[in-house]
Amino acid sequence: MKVLIGAAGAVIGLIVLAVLVTVGVIADDDAFATEASDGGGGLQGVPAEFREWILKADSACKEPAMAPALLAAQLYQESKFKTSPEEATSAAGAQGPAQFLPSTFATWGRDDDGNGRVSLWDIGDAVMAQGRMMCSLLKQAKTSGYPGDVRALALAGYNAGWGRVEQFRGVPPRSFAGGETYNYVQVILSTMTRFQGPGLLQVSGSGAGADALRKAATRMGTPYSWGGGTPAGPSTGFCDGTNGYLGGKCSASSTVGFDCSSLVQYAYWPKTKLPRTAAAQYGATSDRPVSRDSLKPGDLLFWSHGSTASIYHIAIYAGSGNVLHAPRTGRVVELAPLTSAMPETDYVGATRP
Protein backbone atom coordinates (compact mmCIF):
# COMPACT_ATOMS: atom_id res chain seq x y z
CA MET A 1 0.00 0.00 0.00
CA LYS A 2 1.41 3.34 -0.97
CA VAL A 3 0.90 7.02 -0.34
CA LEU A 4 2.25 10.02 -2.19
CA ILE A 5 4.93 12.12 -0.52
CA GLY A 6 5.51 15.61 -1.82
CA ALA A 7 8.56 17.75 -1.23
CA ALA A 8 9.56 21.02 -2.88
CA GLY A 9 12.15 20.37 -5.56
CA ALA A 10 12.06 16.62 -4.95
CA VAL A 11 10.66 13.80 -7.00
CA ILE A 12 7.28 12.56 -5.81
CA GLY A 13 7.52 8.97 -4.63
CA LEU A 14 5.43 6.11 -3.43
CA ILE A 15 5.93 4.67 0.04
CA VAL A 16 4.28 1.93 1.97
CA LEU A 17 1.54 2.99 4.36
CA ALA A 18 1.96 0.07 6.71
CA VAL A 19 2.67 -0.76 10.28
CA LEU A 20 6.16 -1.91 9.47
CA VAL A 21 7.47 -0.69 12.80
CA THR A 22 5.60 -3.55 14.40
CA VAL A 23 7.48 -6.11 12.33
CA GLY A 24 10.53 -5.68 14.50
CA VAL A 25 13.11 -6.14 11.75
CA ILE A 26 16.49 -4.80 12.83
CA ALA A 27 19.19 -4.74 10.19
CA ASP A 28 22.72 -3.57 9.74
CA ASP A 29 23.34 -0.87 7.17
CA ASP A 30 24.86 -3.42 4.79
CA ALA A 31 21.96 -5.87 5.17
CA PHE A 32 20.67 -5.13 1.68
CA ALA A 33 23.77 -6.72 0.24
CA THR A 34 23.44 -9.93 2.26
CA GLU A 35 19.76 -10.75 2.80
CA ALA A 36 18.78 -11.34 -0.83
CA SER A 37 20.55 -14.62 -1.41
CA ASP A 38 19.55 -16.58 -4.46
CA GLY A 39 16.91 -19.12 -3.62
CA GLY A 40 16.63 -20.57 -7.09
CA GLY A 41 13.40 -21.02 -8.97
CA GLY A 42 11.43 -22.87 -6.30
CA LEU A 43 8.26 -21.44 -4.82
CA GLN A 44 6.17 -22.49 -1.85
CA GLY A 45 3.55 -21.11 0.51
CA VAL A 46 1.78 -19.18 -2.23
CA PRO A 47 -1.96 -19.39 -2.99
CA ALA A 48 -2.68 -21.44 -6.11
CA GLU A 49 -4.36 -18.52 -7.86
CA PHE A 50 -1.17 -16.45 -7.51
CA ARG A 51 1.38 -19.17 -8.13
CA GLU A 52 0.96 -19.56 -11.89
CA TRP A 53 1.15 -15.81 -12.47
CA ILE A 54 4.20 -15.34 -10.28
CA LEU A 55 6.00 -18.04 -12.25
CA LYS A 56 4.90 -16.48 -15.55
CA ALA A 57 6.05 -13.03 -14.46
CA ASP A 58 9.39 -14.44 -13.39
CA SER A 59 9.79 -16.34 -16.66
CA ALA A 60 9.00 -13.22 -18.71
CA CYS A 61 11.84 -11.27 -17.06
CA LYS A 62 15.36 -12.07 -18.24
CA GLU A 63 17.07 -10.21 -15.40
CA PRO A 64 19.14 -12.69 -13.33
CA ALA A 65 18.14 -10.97 -10.09
CA MET A 66 14.46 -11.71 -10.62
CA ALA A 67 13.12 -14.69 -8.66
CA PRO A 68 9.65 -16.08 -7.92
CA ALA A 69 10.26 -15.72 -4.18
CA LEU A 70 11.07 -12.03 -4.64
CA LEU A 71 7.71 -11.36 -6.29
CA ALA A 72 5.90 -13.54 -3.75
CA ALA A 73 7.46 -11.79 -0.75
CA GLN A 74 6.67 -8.41 -2.28
CA LEU A 75 3.03 -9.36 -2.90
CA TYR A 76 2.73 -10.65 0.65
CA GLN A 77 4.10 -7.39 2.03
CA GLU A 78 1.86 -5.31 -0.21
CA SER A 79 -1.47 -7.08 0.33
CA LYS A 80 -1.03 -10.46 2.08
CA PHE A 81 -2.42 -11.86 -1.22
CA LYS A 82 -5.75 -10.14 -0.57
CA THR A 83 -7.92 -9.27 -3.57
CA SER A 84 -11.05 -7.55 -2.24
CA PRO A 85 -11.52 -3.75 -2.31
CA GLU A 86 -12.16 -3.83 1.44
CA GLU A 87 -8.84 -5.53 2.19
CA ALA A 88 -6.60 -4.28 -0.63
CA THR A 89 -7.25 -0.54 -0.90
CA SER A 90 -4.95 1.92 0.83
CA ALA A 91 -5.83 5.31 2.21
CA ALA A 92 -3.81 6.82 -0.65
CA GLY A 93 -5.79 4.96 -3.31
CA ALA A 94 -3.37 2.13 -4.08
CA GLN A 95 -5.43 -0.86 -5.13
CA GLY A 96 -5.30 -4.58 -5.76
CA PRO A 97 -2.94 -7.35 -4.69
CA ALA A 98 0.12 -5.54 -6.09
CA GLN A 99 -1.03 -2.17 -4.68
CA PHE A 100 -0.86 -0.04 -7.80
CA LEU A 101 -2.09 3.50 -8.08
CA PRO A 102 -4.36 3.57 -11.16
CA SER A 103 -2.02 6.06 -12.85
CA THR A 104 0.97 3.74 -12.41
CA PHE A 105 -0.99 0.66 -13.45
CA ALA A 106 -1.91 2.43 -16.68
CA THR A 107 1.76 2.19 -17.65
CA TRP A 108 2.37 -1.45 -16.72
CA GLY A 109 -1.04 -3.14 -16.94
CA ARG A 110 -2.13 -5.46 -19.76
CA ASP A 111 -4.97 -7.92 -20.25
CA ASP A 112 -2.71 -10.79 -19.29
CA ASP A 113 -5.49 -13.14 -18.20
CA GLY A 114 -7.38 -12.63 -21.48
CA ASN A 115 -10.73 -11.81 -19.89
CA GLY A 116 -11.30 -8.74 -22.05
CA ARG A 117 -10.37 -6.11 -19.47
CA VAL A 118 -7.24 -4.61 -17.95
CA SER A 119 -7.76 -4.49 -14.20
CA LEU A 120 -5.45 -4.06 -11.23
CA TRP A 121 -7.94 -6.23 -9.32
CA ASP A 122 -7.41 -9.23 -11.63
CA ILE A 123 -4.66 -11.38 -10.17
CA GLY A 124 -3.09 -12.16 -13.54
CA ASP A 125 -3.08 -8.56 -14.71
CA ALA A 126 -1.76 -7.27 -11.37
CA VAL A 127 1.04 -9.80 -10.92
CA MET A 128 2.25 -9.52 -14.51
CA ALA A 129 2.25 -5.71 -14.19
CA GLN A 130 4.22 -6.04 -10.95
CA GLY A 131 6.68 -8.31 -12.73
CA ARG A 132 7.12 -5.93 -15.67
CA MET A 133 7.69 -2.96 -13.37
CA MET A 134 10.13 -4.86 -11.16
CA CYS A 135 11.97 -6.19 -14.20
CA SER A 136 12.40 -2.65 -15.52
CA LEU A 137 13.58 -1.45 -12.13
CA LEU A 138 16.07 -4.31 -11.87
CA LYS A 139 17.53 -3.23 -15.20
CA GLN A 140 17.79 0.35 -13.97
CA ALA A 141 19.37 -0.78 -10.74
CA LYS A 142 21.94 -2.93 -12.56
CA THR A 143 23.09 -0.06 -14.78
CA SER A 144 22.85 2.68 -12.15
CA GLY A 145 26.15 1.97 -10.48
CA TYR A 146 24.59 2.60 -7.07
CA PRO A 147 25.91 0.44 -4.22
CA GLY A 148 23.96 -2.43 -2.72
CA ASP A 149 21.93 -5.36 -3.94
CA VAL A 150 20.07 -4.60 -7.18
CA ARG A 151 16.95 -6.19 -5.70
CA ALA A 152 17.03 -3.76 -2.81
CA LEU A 153 17.36 -0.84 -5.23
CA ALA A 154 14.49 -2.14 -7.39
CA LEU A 155 12.21 -2.62 -4.39
CA ALA A 156 12.99 0.90 -3.20
CA GLY A 157 12.07 2.18 -6.66
CA TYR A 158 8.80 0.27 -6.62
CA ASN A 159 7.97 1.63 -3.19
CA ALA A 160 9.21 5.21 -3.24
CA GLY A 161 9.73 5.87 -6.93
CA TRP A 162 13.02 5.58 -8.81
CA GLY A 163 13.51 9.32 -8.36
CA ARG A 164 14.08 8.75 -4.65
CA VAL A 165 16.71 6.10 -5.42
CA GLU A 166 18.44 8.63 -7.66
CA GLN A 167 18.10 11.31 -5.01
CA PHE A 168 19.86 9.19 -2.38
CA ARG A 169 22.04 7.28 -4.86
CA GLY A 170 20.80 4.09 -3.30
CA VAL A 171 18.07 2.84 -0.99
CA PRO A 172 16.63 5.80 0.95
CA PRO A 173 18.02 5.79 4.50
CA ARG A 174 16.12 5.19 7.73
CA SER A 175 15.80 8.95 8.12
CA PHE A 176 13.67 9.21 4.96
CA ALA A 177 9.91 9.11 5.59
CA GLY A 178 10.31 7.57 9.02
CA GLY A 179 12.12 4.56 7.63
CA GLU A 180 9.11 3.39 5.61
CA THR A 181 11.00 2.59 2.41
CA TYR A 182 14.07 1.27 4.22
CA ASN A 183 11.90 -1.12 6.25
CA TYR A 184 9.82 -2.10 3.21
CA VAL A 185 12.94 -3.25 1.40
CA GLN A 186 14.41 -5.00 4.42
CA VAL A 187 11.22 -6.88 5.31
CA ILE A 188 10.78 -8.23 1.78
CA LEU A 189 14.38 -9.36 1.43
CA SER A 190 14.35 -11.01 4.84
CA THR A 191 11.09 -12.88 4.17
CA MET A 192 11.99 -14.20 0.71
CA THR A 193 13.17 -17.46 2.25
CA ARG A 194 9.61 -18.13 3.44
CA PHE A 195 8.58 -18.54 -0.19
CA GLN A 196 11.66 -20.29 -1.52
CA GLY A 197 11.15 -24.00 -1.92
CA PRO A 198 11.44 -27.04 -4.11
CA GLY A 199 8.44 -25.94 -6.12
CA LEU A 200 5.10 -27.52 -6.66
CA LEU A 201 4.85 -31.23 -5.97
CA GLN A 202 4.70 -33.00 -9.31
CA VAL A 203 1.44 -34.93 -9.47
CA SER A 204 0.61 -37.20 -12.38
CA GLY A 205 -2.82 -38.41 -13.37
CA SER A 206 -6.24 -36.84 -13.22
CA GLY A 207 -9.37 -37.08 -11.13
CA ALA A 208 -10.56 -35.69 -7.83
CA GLY A 209 -7.70 -37.11 -5.76
CA ALA A 210 -4.91 -35.88 -8.02
CA ASP A 211 -6.55 -32.47 -8.36
CA ALA A 212 -6.93 -32.15 -4.60
CA LEU A 213 -3.29 -33.08 -4.05
CA ARG A 214 -2.16 -30.49 -6.61
CA LYS A 215 -4.19 -27.82 -4.86
CA ALA A 216 -2.89 -28.75 -1.42
CA ALA A 217 0.68 -28.75 -2.75
CA THR A 218 0.41 -25.05 -3.59
CA ARG A 219 0.20 -24.46 0.17
CA MET A 220 3.48 -26.14 1.05
CA GLY A 221 5.29 -23.94 3.53
CA THR A 222 2.09 -22.45 4.97
CA PRO A 223 2.26 -22.41 8.78
CA TYR A 224 0.23 -24.76 10.96
CA SER A 225 -2.51 -22.97 12.90
CA TRP A 226 -4.78 -24.96 15.22
CA GLY A 227 -8.38 -24.21 14.23
CA GLY A 228 -7.18 -22.10 11.30
CA GLY A 229 -8.03 -22.51 7.65
CA THR A 230 -11.26 -22.54 5.66
CA PRO A 231 -12.32 -23.77 2.21
CA ALA A 232 -11.24 -20.32 0.96
CA GLY A 233 -7.69 -20.56 2.31
CA PRO A 234 -5.56 -20.08 5.41
CA SER A 235 -6.75 -18.04 8.39
CA THR A 236 -5.90 -17.47 12.02
CA GLY A 237 -6.92 -20.16 14.48
CA PHE A 238 -7.48 -20.37 18.22
CA CYS A 239 -6.25 -22.13 21.36
CA ASP A 240 -8.48 -24.48 23.32
CA GLY A 241 -6.54 -24.84 26.54
CA THR A 242 -4.43 -27.69 25.15
CA ASN A 243 -3.81 -27.11 21.45
CA GLY A 244 -2.44 -24.13 19.55
CA TYR A 245 0.31 -23.13 21.96
CA LEU A 246 3.99 -22.59 21.24
CA GLY A 247 6.50 -21.67 23.91
CA GLY A 248 3.71 -21.29 26.45
CA LYS A 249 1.86 -18.70 24.35
CA CYS A 250 -1.18 -19.01 22.10
CA SER A 251 0.41 -19.14 18.65
CA ALA A 252 -2.70 -20.09 16.68
CA SER A 253 -4.57 -16.84 17.32
CA SER A 254 -1.85 -14.87 15.54
CA THR A 255 -0.81 -17.42 12.91
CA VAL A 256 -2.45 -17.49 9.49
CA GLY A 257 -2.44 -21.07 8.31
CA PHE A 258 -4.12 -24.47 8.24
CA ASP A 259 -4.50 -27.36 10.62
CA CYS A 260 -4.51 -30.92 9.31
CA SER A 261 -8.21 -31.20 8.53
CA SER A 262 -8.75 -27.69 7.15
CA LEU A 263 -5.95 -28.33 4.64
CA VAL A 264 -7.81 -31.44 3.46
CA GLN A 265 -11.12 -29.60 3.34
CA TYR A 266 -9.50 -26.78 1.32
CA ALA A 267 -7.87 -29.25 -1.08
CA TYR A 268 -11.12 -31.02 -2.02
CA TRP A 269 -13.44 -28.00 -1.96
CA PRO A 270 -15.74 -27.26 -3.77
CA LYS A 271 -16.00 -30.44 -5.87
CA THR A 272 -16.12 -32.56 -2.73
CA LYS A 273 -17.38 -30.69 0.34
CA LEU A 274 -15.83 -32.58 3.22
CA PRO A 275 -16.72 -31.68 6.83
CA ARG A 276 -14.29 -29.67 8.97
CA THR A 277 -12.64 -32.05 11.45
CA ALA A 278 -10.49 -35.14 10.91
CA ALA A 279 -12.95 -37.36 12.77
CA ALA A 280 -15.87 -36.07 10.71
CA GLN A 281 -13.88 -36.51 7.51
CA TYR A 282 -13.25 -40.11 8.43
CA GLY A 283 -16.94 -40.59 9.12
CA ALA A 284 -17.84 -39.08 5.75
CA THR A 285 -15.47 -41.35 3.80
CA SER A 286 -15.09 -44.54 5.88
CA ASP A 287 -17.44 -46.44 3.57
CA ARG A 288 -14.70 -46.24 0.92
CA PRO A 289 -11.64 -47.76 2.65
CA VAL A 290 -8.33 -48.23 0.84
CA SER A 291 -5.69 -50.78 1.80
CA ARG A 292 -2.16 -49.54 2.36
CA ASP A 293 -0.83 -51.33 -0.71
CA SER A 294 -3.51 -49.75 -2.94
CA LEU A 295 -3.03 -46.10 -2.04
CA LYS A 296 -3.35 -43.48 -4.78
CA PRO A 297 -2.48 -39.74 -4.72
CA GLY A 298 -5.25 -37.86 -2.97
CA ASP A 299 -6.32 -40.67 -0.65
CA LEU A 300 -6.90 -39.67 2.97
CA LEU A 301 -4.91 -41.25 5.81
CA PHE A 302 -5.92 -41.20 9.48
CA TRP A 303 -4.26 -41.59 12.86
CA SER A 304 -6.01 -42.20 16.16
CA HIS A 305 -5.44 -42.70 19.87
CA GLY A 306 -6.84 -46.19 20.06
CA SER A 307 -9.99 -46.23 17.94
CA THR A 308 -11.81 -44.44 15.14
CA ALA A 309 -13.70 -42.53 17.82
CA SER A 310 -10.50 -40.69 18.76
CA ILE A 311 -8.98 -39.78 15.39
CA TYR A 312 -6.58 -36.87 15.83
CA HIS A 313 -4.80 -36.46 12.48
CA ILE A 314 -5.40 -36.65 8.74
CA ALA A 315 -3.01 -36.42 5.78
CA ILE A 316 -3.20 -36.68 1.99
CA TYR A 317 -1.31 -39.45 0.25
CA ALA A 318 1.25 -37.88 -2.13
CA GLY A 319 2.63 -41.01 -3.78
CA SER A 320 5.98 -42.77 -3.44
CA GLY A 321 5.31 -43.57 0.21
CA ASN A 322 4.92 -39.92 1.22
CA VAL A 323 2.08 -37.84 2.62
CA LEU A 324 1.31 -34.12 2.44
CA HIS A 325 0.02 -32.74 5.72
CA ALA A 326 -0.04 -29.96 8.28
CA PRO A 327 1.59 -31.77 11.22
CA ARG A 328 1.44 -29.56 14.32
CA THR A 329 1.96 -26.11 15.84
CA GLY A 330 5.36 -24.73 14.97
CA ARG A 331 5.57 -26.64 11.69
CA VAL A 332 4.36 -25.96 8.14
CA VAL A 333 2.48 -27.82 5.43
CA GLU A 334 5.05 -30.33 4.25
CA LEU A 335 5.85 -33.70 2.71
CA ALA A 336 6.78 -36.53 5.05
CA PRO A 337 7.21 -40.31 4.81
CA LEU A 338 4.01 -42.16 5.66
CA THR A 339 5.95 -44.34 8.06
CA SER A 340 7.09 -41.41 10.21
CA ALA A 341 4.53 -38.66 9.62
CA MET A 342 2.82 -39.71 12.86
CA PRO A 343 3.41 -42.64 15.25
CA GLU A 344 3.14 -45.81 13.21
CA THR A 345 1.12 -47.55 15.91
CA ASP A 346 -1.55 -44.81 15.68
CA TYR A 347 -2.25 -45.40 11.97
CA VAL A 348 -5.91 -46.29 11.46
CA GLY A 349 -6.21 -46.62 7.71
CA ALA A 350 -7.07 -44.76 4.53
CA THR A 351 -10.16 -43.76 2.60
CA ARG A 352 -10.89 -42.41 -0.88
CA PRO A 353 -13.32 -39.42 -1.01
N, C-alpha and C positions, 0 to 999 in steps of 0.2 A: 504494500500500500504506500502511496507516495503523496507528498504535498509539494506545492511550489514554494520555493524560497527566493525572494527578490532581494537584490542588493545593488545599490547605485554603482554603475560601472562594472558590475560583475555579470557573469553568464548565469541565467536562470537555470536552476537544476531541480532534479527530482530526488527527494529523500524519503526514506521509509518512515511512515507514521506508525510506530509500533512500540510496544513496551519492551524494547530490547534490553533496557537496563535490568529487567527482572531475569534475563537469561543467565546472568552471572558469568559471562565469558571474560576471562582476564588473559590478555595476550601480551607478549613482548613486542617491541616495535618492529622486529624482523619476522614476526609470525607469518606475515603474508607470503614470505618466501619459503616457508617450511610446511605449512598446514595442507597445501593443495597437492599432495602426492598423487601420483597417477594410480587410479584404481582399476584401470583397464576398462573393458566394455561391458562388464557385468552390471546388473541392475536388480535391486530387490527392494521390498517394502513399499512399492508404488502401486496405487490403485490400477486395476486392469484397464480402465478407460483412459488413463494417462500414459500407461506404459508404451503402447504402440506408437504414440505420437512423440514421446521423448526419444525413442529409438530412431524414428524417422528424422526428427530434427537434428539429432546427433549425426546421422548418416549423411545428411544433406550438407553438413559443414565440413570442410576439408582442413580446418585448422587443427593441428595436433593437440592443442590445449583443450579443445572441446571434449566433454565426456558426458555420458548419460547421467551419471551421479551428480555432476555439476548442475545440470538443468533440473534434476529432481530436487536437490537441496534448495535451489533457488525458488522453485515453485512452492515447496513446503514453507519456506520463510515468507513468501509473498502472501499465500492464501491458505496454507494447510490443505491444499487440493480441494478447496471449497469452490462451488460453482453457482451458488444462488446469489441474487442481488442483495439479500439480507446479510449474507455472510462474507461476500466478496466485493463490497463497495466501500471505499475509504471516504473519510470526511472531505478529502480534496478532489474526489471524483474519479479516482483510479478504480478500474472495474475489471472483473473477471479473474480467473485463476492465475493469470500472469500479471495482473494489476497494471494494465495499460491505461493511460489517459487516452480518451478517444482521438485526440489530435496526434498522439504518437502512434497509436495503432493504425491510423490512416496511412502511415508510411510503410509499416511492416506487415500489415494484415493482408491475407489472401483467402480465397475460398478453398482452403486446403482439404476440407472434408467433403467437398463436392455437393453440399446440400442447397446450393443456389443462393447463399448469402455469405457475406463476410462479417463475422461477429466476434467480438472479443469475449463473448460468453460461450462460444462453441469451443470445446476443449481442443479439437484439432487445429482450428484457426489460431487460437491463443498460443498454444505450445509451439507451433511452427513459426509464428511471429516472434515469440521469445527467442527461439533458436536462431532465426535470421538476424535479429538485433544483436544477440550475444556473439554470433559469428563475426559480424561486422566490427564489433567492439574488440574482439580478440585480435583481429587483423590490425586495428588501430594501435592496440596496446603493444603488439609485437614490433611494429615499426616506429613506435614513439621514442624509444630509447630511455623511457622512464624506468627507474629502478623498481624492483619487486616482481612478484609473480604476475604474469600477464593475465591470469584469471582474476586476481585481485583487482587489477586495473580495470578489466572489463566489467566486473561486478560494480565497481564504484561508478563507472560510466552509466551503467544501466540504472543505478539508484539515484545518482546526483546529477547526471548529465556529463558528457565527455568534457564540456567546458570547465567543469570543476576539477577534473583530472589534469587538464592543461594548466589551470590556474595554480594548482599545488605541485605540478610536475610529479604526480604520483597519487596514491590514495589520499583523499583528504584526511588530515590528522584528527585526533580525538577532540581538539579544540573547535573544529568546524561543526556547526549545527548540533552542539551537545553530544558529539560522538555518534550521531545516528548513522552516517555512512560508514564510518570506521567499523562500528559494531555490526552493521549489516554484512559487510564483507567478511569479517572474522567469523560470524556465526555460520554463514553458508559454507565457508571453507572447512570449518571444524566439524560440520555435520555431514559432509559429503560421504564419509565412511559408513554412515548409517544406510546409505542407499547403494553402496558398492557391494556387489555379490557375484555369484557364479552365473547369474542370469536365470531366466525362466526354466523351470524343470521341463525337460523335453518329454512330451507325452504323445505316444503314438495311438492310433485307433480313433474311433468315433463313438458316439453314444453318450448317454447321460453321465455315466461314471467318468469317462475320459474328459468330458467337458467340465465336470465339477472339479476334477483334479487340476485341470489347466487354470481354472479360475482361482482356486485356492492357492496355487503356486505363485500367482502374482502378488500374494501377500506375504511371501517369505521375508523374514526380517521384521515383520510387524510385532510389536511387543505383546506379551501376554497380559491380559487385564481381566481379573476375576469378575464375572458378571457383565463384562464389556462386549461390544459387538452386536450388530443387528443384521438383518438381511441386506441392508443398504451399505454396510461397511463397518469399520472399527469405530468404537466409541469408548468413553470412560466407563468404568465399572464401579464396584462398591465392595466394601468389606462386611463380612457377616459375623465377626467375632472370632472366626477361625481362619478363613480364607481371605486372600487379597493383601496380605501384609508382607512387607519387606524391611528388614532391619528394625522391626518393632513399630513401624509406621504403616498406615494404610496407603499402599502404593496404587491400588486399583482405582481409587477415586480421582487420581490425577494422571492416570495412564490411559492413553487412547490406544485401544487394541482389541484383541479377541481372546475369549477363553476357548477351551477345546470344542465345545458344542456349538458355540456361535460361529466359529470358523466353518464347521460342517454345514450349518444352516445356511450361511452366506454362500458357500460353494454350490449348493444344489438349488438355491432360490433363483428364479421363481418357477422353474420347470417342475421341481419337486419341492413342495413346501413342508419341510420337516419341522417337527416341534423344536422347542428351544433347548431342552436339557439332554444330556447324554442318556439318562435313563429313559426319557420319553422317546428319544430317537431309536433306542433299542426296541422299545415297545412297538413303535410304528413300523419297524422293519424286520422283526424277529421271525415273521412267517416266511422269510426268504433267506435262510441261513446259507453260508458258504463255508466249505471246509478249507482248512489252511493250505492244502495243496492245490486248491482251485481258485485262489484269489486273483482278481483282476483289478487294474487301476480304477480307483473310485469306490471300491468296496469299503465298508465301514467296519472298524475293529474296535472291540470294547474290552475294558478292564474293570474288575469288580473286587470288592472286599468280601469275598465269600460266596455271593450268589447274584443272580440277575436283579435282585431287589436292591442291591447296593452298588450299582455301576457308578464309577467315579470318573472314567476317562473314555474318550472316543478319539480315533484317528482315522485318516483316509489312507488306504493302501496306495503306494506310489510306484509299485513294481520293483523288481529286482531285490525283493526282501526288505524294502524300506517303507516307511510310513511318513506322511506329512501331517504334522500336528502342532498344536499350541500346548506345550507341556506343562508349564507352571509359572507362577509369579517370578519375575526376574529373568525369564527366558523369552525367546521370540519364536514365531512360527518357523519351523525348521524341518529338515529331513532327519530321520533317525532310523537305525536298524529296527525291524520289528522285534527282534529278540531282546533288545535292551531299551526300547522306548519307554517301557514301564516294567515293573517286576513281572518276570515270566510266569510266575505262579498265579498272578492275578488275571491273566488273559482268559476271557470268557469265550470269545468266538467272533465271527464276522457275519455281516449281512450285506445284502445287495439291494439298495433302494429301488 
